[in-house]
Amino acid sequence: MGTPDPIRTCAFEPGQIVDHRLYDYRGVVVAVDATCQADDGWYQRNRTQPDRNQPWYHVLVDGDPRTTYVAEENLTLSDNGQEIEHPLVKRFFTLFLHGRYYRGISLN
């Protein structure tokens, strides 16, 4: 019997705005998976094929209707404090404040 894997902590959480290191886009994290949950077919079609055993993030892409599924190693925290333009932002978040989004919070 092997030693259990150490508990992983995620670098980002839903509501944080991130930049993709390779593809030069920014977006907002809407969900996190502890490891890659995509099927093998999707993973094999992924051009970069980062390690599956790391946190992966569901991201709404700024200025584009796409969503992406990104490995943690390909993301950095964005220093651009502007809101994200995406048709699904309001489905996931209720408030944008100080450079990040929040769920279930309203100042009204």
Buried (B, 14 or more C-beta within 10 A) or exposed (E): EEEEEEEEEBBBEBBBBBBBEEEEBBBBBBEBBBEBEBEEEEEEEBEEEBEBEBBBBBBBBBEBEEBBBBBBBBBBEBEEEEBBEBEEBEEBBEBBEEBBBBEEEEEE
